[in-house]
């Protein structure tokens, strides 16, 4: 699925329609001292071996996110394209 690299959309900070630059959303690096990471590491220690969750539910398609950057106030807005889609998102010029 193609998405334009620049679009004129509503900015909640400027409170009007302004030009925005689009960029694909990417997950940041996980915090090593986060509670979930520590809990998982604790489970892996000892003689237990690898621990994985039970897969009982069918996997859904991932949400395709775009980060819109306002060119006027330089604030970022996250937007989900569709609800759950299997198509890859591509930002085009």
C-alpha positions, -999 to +999 in steps of 0.1 A: +000+000+000+014+034-010+012+065+012+023+100+001+055+114+017+039+149+022+002+157+028-019+186+040-035+174+072-049+187+105-024+195+132-039+195+168-011+217+180-015+244+153-053+238+153-054+240+115-045+222+082-008+223+077+017+204+055+031+172+071+060+150+063+053+112+066+077+086+079+071+049+086+068+041+123+096+020+138+097+005+173+124+018+195+150-003+214+136-022+244+148-011+279+169-038+295+158-028+330+121-029+322+100-051+345+089-074+317+124-079+304+137-087+339+108-112+345+116-130+312+153-132+320+145-146+355+124-173+339+152-183+315+177-189+343+182-223+359+173-257+344+140-246+328+153-238+293+135-216+268+101-203+279+075-193+252+039-183+255+012-206+244+000-199+209-038-205+210-051-175+191-046-170+154-023-142+146-038-110+132-023-086+108-002-058+123-013-022+125+004-001+100+015+032+116+028+064+101+045+093+119+034+127+106+058+156+113+042+191+111+065+214+091+051+245+109+054+235+146+076+204+141+054+183+164+049+146+156+015+129+153+011+091+151-016+078+127-028+042+122-036+033+085-065+009+085-073-013+115-054-046+110-039-050+077-015-076+061-003-052+034+031-035+039+030+003+040+053+022+016+060+060+018+063+073-018+075+107-030 
